Amino acid sequence: MKVGDLVKFESAFFHTATEGYANPGVILSESESSSAARQSYRVMWADMRVTTEHHCFLKLLTSS
């Protein structure tokens, strides 16, 4: 994933949290991480809210 990509919040474990996200979102920035397993992104959601999300909770919808 990279800046400008359209994503959706998705989690089987945090199912109730999924309802709190105004999908889709656009990736604003990528964290500086030395490990792919710790990769996270700042995302602006359809309701204009900005959050930082771990990569495993984001599903790529379209690539920029």
PDB file with one MODEL, atoms N, CA, C and O in Angstrom:
MODEL        1
ATOM      1  N   MET A   1       0.835  -1.170   0.000  1.00  0.00           N
ATOM      2  CA  MET A   1       0.000   0.000   0.000  1.00  0.00           C
ATOM      3  C   MET A   1       0.885   1.240   0.000  1.00  0.00           C
ATOM      4  O   MET A   1       2.006   1.238   0.509  1.00  0.00           O
ATOM      5  N   LYS A   2       0.333   2.303  -0.595  1.00  0.00           N
ATOM      6  CA  LYS A   2       1.091   3.551  -0.657  1.00  0.00           C
ATOM      7  C   LYS A   2       0.150   4.750  -0.563  1.00  0.00           C
ATOM      8  O   LYS A   2      -1.070   4.608  -0.639  1.00  0.00           O
ATOM      9  N   VAL A   3       0.739   5.924  -0.397  1.00  0.00           N
ATOM     10  CA  VAL A   3      -0.029   7.166  -0.302  1.00  0.00           C
ATOM     11  C   VAL A   3      -0.939   7.298  -1.519  1.00  0.00           C
ATOM     12  O   VAL A   3      -0.511   7.104  -2.657  1.00  0.00           O
ATOM     13  N   GLY A   4      -2.204   7.631  -1.258  1.00  0.00           N
ATOM     14  CA  GLY A   4      -3.192   7.802  -2.318  1.00  0.00           C
ATOM     15  C   GLY A   4      -4.062   6.589  -2.570  1.00  0.00           C
ATOM     16  O   GLY A   4      -5.085   6.694  -3.247  1.00  0.00           O
ATOM     17  N   ASP A   5      -3.675   5.433  -2.037  1.00  0.00           N
ATOM     18  CA  ASP A   5      -4.477   4.223  -2.232  1.00  0.00           C
ATOM     19  C   ASP A   5      -5.788   4.322  -1.451  1.00  0.00           C
ATOM     20  O   ASP A   5      -5.835   4.900  -0.365  1.00  0.00           O
ATOM     21  N   LEU A   6      -6.836   3.757  -2.015  1.00  0.00           N
ATOM     22  CA  LEU A   6      -8.146   3.691  -1.373  1.00  0.00           C
ATOM     23  C   LEU A   6      -8.230   2.373  -0.616  1.00  0.00           C
ATOM     24  O   LEU A   6      -7.958   1.311  -1.174  1.00  0.00           O
ATOM     25  N   VAL A   7      -8.612   2.445   0.670  1.00  0.00           N
ATOM     26  CA  VAL A   7      -8.642   1.262   1.522  1.00  0.00           C
ATOM     27  C   VAL A   7      -9.966   1.170   2.286  1.00  0.00           C
ATOM     28  O   VAL A   7     -10.746   2.120   2.350  1.00  0.00           O
ATOM     29  N   LYS A   8     -10.180  -0.002   2.855  1.00  0.00           N
ATOM     30  CA  LYS A   8     -11.348  -0.274   3.684  1.00  0.00           C
ATOM     31  C   LYS A   8     -10.839  -0.858   4.993  1.00  0.00           C
ATOM     32  O   LYS A   8      -9.911  -1.666   4.984  1.00  0.00           O
ATOM     33  N   PHE A   9     -11.433  -0.460   6.131  1.00  0.00           N
ATOM     34  CA  PHE A   9     -11.077  -1.059   7.411  1.00  0.00           C
ATOM     35  C   PHE A   9     -11.763  -2.415   7.494  1.00  0.00           C
ATOM     36  O   PHE A   9     -12.960  -2.536   7.235  1.00  0.00           O
ATOM     37  N   GLU A  10     -10.990  -3.432   7.858  1.00  0.00           N
ATOM     38  CA  GLU A  10     -11.536  -4.783   7.894  1.00  0.00           C
ATOM     39  C   GLU A  10     -10.870  -5.561   9.023  1.00  0.00           C
ATOM     40  O   GLU A  10      -9.644  -5.596   9.130  1.00  0.00           O
ATOM     41  N   SER A  11     -11.694  -6.183   9.863  1.00  0.00           N
ATOM     42  CA  SER A  11     -11.166  -6.987  10.954  1.00  0.00           C
ATOM     43  C   SER A  11     -12.197  -8.008  11.402  1.00  0.00           C
ATOM     44  O   SER A  11     -13.326  -7.653  11.743  1.00  0.00           O
ATOM     45  N   ALA A  12     -11.812  -9.262  11.401  1.00  0.00           N
ATOM     46  CA  ALA A  12     -12.686 -10.319  11.897  1.00  0.00           C
ATOM     47  C   ALA A  12     -12.706 -10.296  13.432  1.00  0.00           C
ATOM     48  O   ALA A  12     -13.730 -10.594  14.047  1.00  0.00           O
ATOM     49  N   PHE A  13     -11.588  -9.946  14.036  1.00  0.00           N
ATOM     50  CA  PHE A  13     -11.458  -9.940  15.489  1.00  0.00           C
ATOM     51  C   PHE A  13     -12.192  -8.757  16.118  1.00  0.00           C
ATOM     52  O   PHE A  13     -12.864  -8.918  17.136  1.00  0.00           O
ATOM     53  N   PHE A  14     -12.067  -7.565  15.518  1.00  0.00           N
ATOM     54  CA  PHE A  14     -12.698  -6.347  16.033  1.00  0.00           C
ATOM     55  C   PHE A  14     -13.938  -6.020  15.211  1.00  0.00           C
ATOM     56  O   PHE A  14     -14.068  -4.915  14.685  1.00  0.00           O
ATOM     57  N   HIS A  15     -14.846  -6.983  15.102  1.00  0.00           N
ATOM     58  CA  HIS A  15     -16.030  -6.821  14.254  1.00  0.00           C
ATOM     59  C   HIS A  15     -16.851  -5.582  14.618  1.00  0.00           C
ATOM     60  O   HIS A  15     -17.296  -4.862  13.724  1.00  0.00           O
ATOM     61  N   THR A  16     -17.057  -5.322  15.889  1.00  0.00           N
ATOM     62  CA  THR A  16     -17.855  -4.160  16.283  1.00  0.00           C
ATOM     63  C   THR A  16     -17.129  -2.852  15.956  1.00  0.00           C
ATOM     64  O   THR A  16     -17.781  -1.843  15.687  1.00  0.00           O
ATOM     65  N   ALA A  17     -15.811  -2.853  15.974  1.00  0.00           N
ATOM     66  CA  ALA A  17     -15.045  -1.650  15.626  1.00  0.00           C
ATOM     67  C   ALA A  17     -15.222  -1.307  14.157  1.00  0.00           C
ATOM     68  O   ALA A  17     -15.176  -0.133  13.787  1.00  0.00           O
ATOM     69  N   THR A  18     -15.423  -2.310  13.317  1.00  0.00           N
ATOM     70  CA  THR A  18     -15.602  -2.094  11.882  1.00  0.00           C
ATOM     71  C   THR A  18     -16.764  -1.144  11.609  1.00  0.00           C
ATOM     72  O   THR A  18     -16.714  -0.353  10.667  1.00  0.00           O
ATOM     73  N   GLU A  19     -17.799  -1.223  12.426  1.00  0.00           N
ATOM     74  CA  GLU A  19     -18.979  -0.380  12.246  1.00  0.00           C
ATOM     75  C   GLU A  19     -18.678   1.096  12.499  1.00  0.00           C
ATOM     76  O   GLU A  19     -19.434   1.957  12.048  1.00  0.00           O
ATOM     77  N   GLY A  20     -17.605   1.407  13.202  1.00  0.00           N
ATOM     78  CA  GLY A  20     -17.246   2.782  13.526  1.00  0.00           C
ATOM     79  C   GLY A  20     -16.450   3.494  12.450  1.00  0.00           C
ATOM     80  O   GLY A  20     -16.099   4.662  12.617  1.00  0.00           O
ATOM     81  N   TYR A  21     -16.163   2.824  11.363  1.00  0.00           N
ATOM     82  CA  TYR A  21     -15.360   3.426  10.295  1.00  0.00           C
ATOM     83  C   TYR A  21     -16.230   3.798   9.106  1.00  0.00           C
ATOM     84  O   TYR A  21     -17.067   3.012   8.663  1.00  0.00           O
ATOM     85  N   ALA A  22     -16.022   5.006   8.595  1.00  0.00           N
ATOM     86  CA  ALA A  22     -16.750   5.479   7.418  1.00  0.00           C
ATOM     87  C   ALA A  22     -15.905   5.120   6.189  1.00  0.00           C
ATOM     88  O   ALA A  22     -15.125   5.937   5.698  1.00  0.00           O
ATOM     89  N   ASN A  23     -16.073   3.902   5.708  1.00  0.00           N
ATOM     90  CA  ASN A  23     -15.319   3.429   4.539  1.00  0.00           C
ATOM     91  C   ASN A  23     -15.823   4.107   3.283  1.00  0.00           C
ATOM     92  O   ASN A  23     -17.003   4.454   3.219  1.00  0.00           O
ATOM     93  N   PRO A  24     -14.989   4.308   2.288  1.00  0.00           N
ATOM     94  CA  PRO A  24     -13.571   3.976   2.243  1.00  0.00           C
ATOM     95  C   PRO A  24     -12.723   5.095   2.839  1.00  0.00           C
ATOM     96  O   PRO A  24     -13.220   6.149   3.235  1.00  0.00           O
ATOM     97  N   GLY A  25     -11.417   4.819   2.884  1.00  0.00           N
ATOM     98  CA  GLY A  25     -10.448   5.807   3.338  1.00  0.00           C
ATOM     99  C   GLY A  25      -9.322   5.902   2.338  1.00  0.00           C
ATOM    100  O   GLY A  25      -9.135   5.014   1.506  1.00  0.00           O
ATOM    101  N   VAL A  26      -8.564   6.996   2.426  1.00  0.00           N
ATOM    102  CA  VAL A  26      -7.413   7.182   1.543  1.00  0.00           C
ATOM    103  C   VAL A  26      -6.164   7.290   2.417  1.00  0.00           C
ATOM    104  O   VAL A  26      -6.166   7.979   3.437  1.00  0.00           O
ATOM    105  N   ILE A  27      -5.103   6.603   2.005  1.00  0.00           N
ATOM    106  CA  ILE A  27      -3.855   6.628   2.764  1.00  0.00           C
ATOM    107  C   ILE A  27      -3.184   7.983   2.569  1.00  0.00           C
ATOM    108  O   ILE A  27      -2.925   8.412   1.445  1.00  0.00           O
ATOM    109  N   LEU A  28      -2.905   8.659   3.711  1.00  0.00           N
ATOM    110  CA  LEU A  28      -2.253   9.965   3.695  1.00  0.00           C
ATOM    111  C   LEU A  28      -0.742   9.854   3.835  1.00  0.00           C
ATOM    112  O   LEU A  28       0.006  10.601   3.203  1.00  0.00           O
ATOM    113  N   SER A  29      -0.299   8.917   4.666  1.00  0.00           N
ATOM    114  CA  SER A  29       1.136   8.743   4.871  1.00  0.00           C
ATOM    115  C   SER A  29       1.416   7.351   5.415  1.00  0.00           C
ATOM    116  O   SER A  29       0.532   6.649   5.905  1.00  0.00           O
ATOM    117  N   GLU A  30       2.678   6.988   5.306  1.00  0.00           N
ATOM    118  CA  GLU A  30       3.145   5.678   5.741  1.00  0.00           C
ATOM    119  C   GLU A  30       4.090   5.885   6.911  1.00  0.00           C
ATOM    120  O   GLU A  30       4.879   6.829   6.904  1.00  0.00           O
ATOM    121  N   SER A  31       4.025   5.018   7.918  1.00  0.00           N
ATOM    122  CA  SER A  31       4.918   5.153   9.067  1.00  0.00           C
ATOM    123  C   SER A  31       6.332   4.763   8.676  1.00  0.00           C
ATOM    124  O   SER A  31       6.555   4.012   7.726  1.00  0.00           O
ATOM    125  N   GLU A  32       7.277   5.294   9.434  1.00  0.00           N
ATOM    126  CA  GLU A  32       8.677   4.914   9.262  1.00  0.00           C
ATOM    127  C   GLU A  32       8.908   3.699  10.143  1.00  0.00           C
ATOM    128  O   GLU A  32       9.031   3.833  11.361  1.00  0.00           O
ATOM    129  N   SER A  33       8.969   2.513   9.544  1.00  0.00           N
ATOM    130  CA  SER A  33       9.149   1.289  10.321  1.00  0.00           C
ATOM    131  C   SER A  33      10.220   0.432   9.672  1.00  0.00           C
ATOM    132  O   SER A  33      10.301   0.329   8.449  1.00  0.00           O
ATOM    133  N   SER A  34      11.036  -0.177  10.510  1.00  0.00           N
ATOM    134  CA  SER A  34      12.089  -1.048   9.995  1.00  0.00           C
ATOM    135  C   SER A  34      11.563  -2.453   9.712  1.00  0.00           C
ATOM    136  O   SER A  34      12.266  -3.275   9.124  1.00  0.00           O
ATOM    137  N   SER A  35      10.333  -2.727  10.128  1.00  0.00           N
ATOM    138  CA  SER A  35       9.764  -4.060   9.971  1.00  0.00           C
ATOM    139  C   SER A  35       8.417  -3.995   9.253  1.00  0.00           C
ATOM    140  O   SER A  35       7.560  -3.188   9.614  1.00  0.00           O
ATOM    141  N   ALA A  36       8.232  -4.831   8.251  1.00  0.00           N
ATOM    142  CA  ALA A  36       6.967  -4.882   7.525  1.00  0.00           C
ATOM    143  C   ALA A  36       5.827  -5.291   8.452  1.00  0.00           C
ATOM    144  O   ALA A  36       4.684  -4.885   8.243  1.00  0.00           O
ATOM    145  N   ALA A  37       6.123  -6.082   9.463  1.00  0.00           N
ATOM    146  CA  ALA A  37       5.098  -6.543  10.394  1.00  0.00           C
ATOM    147  C   ALA A  37       4.559  -5.409  11.261  1.00  0.00           C
ATOM    148  O   ALA A  37       3.472  -5.528  11.827  1.00  0.00           O
ATOM    149  N   ARG A  38       5.308  -4.310  11.373  1.00  0.00           N
ATOM    150  CA  ARG A  38       4.885  -3.182  12.208  1.00  0.00           C
ATOM    151  C   ARG A  38       4.393  -2.011  11.361  1.00  0.00           C
ATOM    152  O   ARG A  38       4.193  -0.916  11.888  1.00  0.00           O
ATOM    153  N   GLN A  39       4.198  -2.217  10.082  1.00  0.00           N
ATOM    154  CA  GLN A  39       3.808  -1.147   9.170  1.00  0.00           C
ATOM    155  C   GLN A  39       2.440  -0.589   9.518  1.00  0.00           C
ATOM    156  O   GLN A  39       1.495  -1.344   9.746  1.00  0.00           O
ATOM    157  N   SER A  40       2.335   0.730   9.560  1.00  0.00           N
ATOM    158  CA  SER A  40       1.046   1.375   9.799  1.00  0.00           C
ATOM    159  C   SER A  40       0.910   2.585   8.883  1.00  0.00           C
ATOM    160  O   SER A  40       1.886   3.064   8.305  1.00  0.00           O
ATOM    161  N   TYR A  41      -0.323   3.063   8.765  1.00  0.00           N
ATOM    162  CA  TYR A  41      -0.639   4.143   7.840  1.00  0.00           C
ATOM    163  C   TYR A  41      -1.582   5.144   8.487  1.00  0.00           C
ATOM    164  O   TYR A  41      -2.436   4.766   9.288  1.00  0.00           O
ATOM    165  N   ARG A  42      -1.432   6.422   8.144  1.00  0.00           N
ATOM    166  CA  ARG A  42      -2.424   7.440   8.512  1.00  0.00           C
ATOM    167  C   ARG A  42      -3.460   7.435   7.403  1.00  0.00           C
ATOM    168  O   ARG A  42      -3.120   7.532   6.224  1.00  0.00           O
ATOM    169  N   VAL A  43      -4.727   7.320   7.786  1.00  0.00           N
ATOM    170  CA  VAL A  43      -5.815   7.180   6.822  1.00  0.00           C
ATOM    171  C   VAL A  43      -6.872   8.246   7.093  1.00  0.00           C
ATOM    172  O   VAL A  43      -7.266   8.458   8.240  1.00  0.00           O
ATOM    173  N   MET A  44      -7.334   8.923   6.026  1.00  0.00           N
ATOM    174  CA  MET A  44      -8.469   9.825   6.141  1.00  0.00           C
ATOM    175  C   MET A  44      -9.682   9.087   5.617  1.00  0.00           C
ATOM    176  O   MET A  44      -9.710   8.642   4.470  1.00  0.00           O
ATOM    177  N   TRP A  45     -10.701   8.961   6.488  1.00  0.00           N
ATOM    178  CA  TRP A  45     -11.909   8.216   6.164  1.00  0.00           C
ATOM    179  C   TRP A  45     -12.945   9.114   5.499  1.00  0.00           C
ATOM    180  O   TRP A  45     -12.787  10.335   5.469  1.00  0.00           O
ATOM    181  N   ALA A  46     -13.998   8.513   4.969  1.00  0.00           N
ATOM    182  CA  ALA A  46     -15.031   9.236   4.228  1.00  0.00           C
ATOM    183  C   ALA A  46     -15.699  10.321   5.069  1.00  0.00           C
ATOM    184  O   ALA A  46     -16.246  11.275   4.516  1.00  0.00           O
ATOM    185  N   ASP A  47     -15.665  10.191   6.399  1.00  0.00           N
ATOM    186  CA  ASP A  47     -16.252  11.219   7.271  1.00  0.00           C
ATOM    187  C   ASP A  47     -15.231  12.290   7.671  1.00  0.00           C
ATOM    188  O   ASP A  47     -15.491  13.097   8.563  1.00  0.00           O
ATOM    189  N   MET A  48     -14.057  12.292   7.001  1.00  0.00           N
ATOM    190  CA  MET A  48     -12.959  13.242   7.196  1.00  0.00           C
ATOM    191  C   MET A  48     -12.150  13.003   8.481  1.00  0.00           C
ATOM    192  O   MET A  48     -11.256  13.786   8.802  1.00  0.00           O
ATOM    193  N   ARG A  49     -12.456  11.948   9.199  1.00  0.00           N
ATOM    194  CA  ARG A  49     -11.689  11.596  10.393  1.00  0.00           C
ATOM    195  C   ARG A  49     -10.366  10.973   9.957  1.00  0.00           C
ATOM    196  O   ARG A  49     -10.329  10.222   8.982  1.00  0.00           O
ATOM    197  N   VAL A  50      -9.287  11.275  10.665  1.00  0.00           N
ATOM    198  CA  VAL A  50      -7.968  10.720  10.352  1.00  0.00           C
ATOM    199  C   VAL A  50      -7.527   9.838  11.511  1.00  0.00           C
ATOM    200  O   VAL A  50      -7.555  10.252  12.670  1.00  0.00           O
ATOM    201  N   THR A  51      -7.117   8.608  11.178  1.00  0.00           N
ATOM    202  CA  THR A  51      -6.637   7.666  12.186  1.00  0.00           C
ATOM    203  C   THR A  51      -5.344   7.020  11.698  1.00  0.00           C
ATOM    204  O   THR A  51      -5.005   7.104  10.517  1.00  0.00           O
ATOM    205  N   THR A  52      -4.634   6.383  12.604  1.00  0.00           N
ATOM    206  CA  THR A  52      -3.454   5.593  12.264  1.00  0.00           C
ATOM    207  C   THR A  52      -3.839   4.134  12.433  1.00  0.00           C
ATOM    208  O   THR A  52      -4.307   3.719  13.493  1.00  0.00           O
ATOM    209  N   GLU A  53      -3.634   3.360  11.368  1.00  0.00           N
ATOM    210  CA  GLU A  53      -4.072   1.966  11.365  1.00  0.00           C
ATOM    211  C   GLU A  53      -2.935   1.025  10.987  1.00  0.00           C
ATOM    212  O   GLU A  53      -2.129   1.326  10.106  1.00  0.00           O
ATOM    213  N   HIS A  54      -2.883  -0.108  11.660  1.00  0.00           N
ATOM    214  CA  HIS A  54      -1.929  -1.162  11.345  1.00  0.00           C
ATOM    215  C   HIS A  54      -2.312  -1.773   9.990  1.00  0.00           C
ATOM    216  O   HIS A  54      -3.498  -1.913   9.693  1.00  0.00           O
ATOM    217  N   HIS A  55      -1.348  -2.128   9.188  1.00  0.00           N
ATOM    218  CA  HIS A  55      -1.596  -2.616   7.825  1.00  0.00           C
ATOM    219  C   HIS A  55      -2.537  -3.815   7.760  1.00  0.00           C
ATOM    220  O   HIS A  55      -3.266  -3.970   6.780  1.00  0.00           O
ATOM    221  N   CYS A  56      -2.534  -4.664   8.785  1.00  0.00           N
ATOM    222  CA  CYS A  56      -3.358  -5.872   8.728  1.00  0.00           C
ATOM    223  C   CYS A  56      -4.854  -5.584   8.835  1.00  0.00           C
ATOM    224  O   CYS A  56      -5.672  -6.461   8.559  1.00  0.00           O
ATOM    225  N   PHE A  57      -5.222  -4.358   9.234  1.00  0.00           N
ATOM    226  CA  PHE A  57      -6.641  -4.001   9.331  1.00  0.00           C
ATOM    227  C   PHE A  57      -7.136  -3.253   8.096  1.00  0.00           C
ATOM    228  O   PHE A  57      -8.288  -2.823   8.054  1.00  0.00           O
ATOM    229  N   LEU A  58      -6.280  -3.095   7.100  1.00  0.00           N
ATOM    230  CA  LEU A  58      -6.643  -2.361   5.903  1.00  0.00           C
ATOM    231  C   LEU A  58      -6.699  -3.293   4.689  1.00  0.00           C
ATOM    232  O   LEU A  58      -5.781  -4.076   4.444  1.00  0.00           O
ATOM    233  N   LYS A  59      -7.781  -3.191   3.948  1.00  0.00           N
ATOM    234  CA  LYS A  59      -7.911  -3.948   2.716  1.00  0.00           C
ATOM    235  C   LYS A  59      -7.812  -2.966   1.555  1.00  0.00           C
ATOM    236  O   LYS A  59      -8.553  -1.985   1.502  1.00  0.00           O
ATOM    237  N   LEU A  60      -6.899  -3.229   0.628  1.00  0.00           N
ATOM    238  CA  LEU A  60      -6.702  -2.368  -0.532  1.00  0.00           C
ATOM    239  C   LEU A  60      -7.880  -2.478  -1.478  1.00  0.00           C
ATOM    240  O   LEU A  60      -8.241  -3.574  -1.908  1.00  0.00           O
ATOM    241  N   LEU A  61      -8.487  -1.323  -1.805  1.00  0.00           N
ATOM    242  CA  LEU A  61      -9.611  -1.306  -2.755  1.00  0.00           C
ATOM    243  C   LEU A  61      -9.140  -0.880  -4.137  1.00  0.00           C
ATOM    244  O   LEU A  61      -9.465  -1.530  -5.131  1.00  0.00           O
ATOM    245  N   THR A  62      -8.376   0.209  -4.207  1.00  0.00           N
ATOM    246  CA  THR A  62      -7.800   0.656  -5.472  1.00  0.00           C
ATOM    247  C   THR A  62      -6.408   1.208  -5.211  1.00  0.00           C
ATOM    248  O   THR A  62      -6.140   1.785  -4.158  1.00  0.00           O
ATOM    249  N   SER A  63      -5.550   1.025  -6.163  1.00  0.00           N
ATOM    250  CA  SER A  63      -4.169   1.500  -6.037  1.00  0.00           C
ATOM    251  C   SER A  63      -4.002   2.771  -6.865  1.00  0.00           C
ATOM    252  O   SER A  63      -4.491   2.864  -7.991  1.00  0.00           O
ATOM    253  N   SER A  64      -3.301   3.750  -6.284  1.00  0.00           N
ATOM    254  CA  SER A  64      -3.083   5.013  -6.996  1.00  0.00           C
ATOM    255  C   SER A  64      -1.959   4.903  -7.997  1.00  0.00           C
ATOM    256  O   SER A  64      -1.644   5.877  -8.682  1.00  0.00           O
TER     257      SER A  64
ENDMDL
END
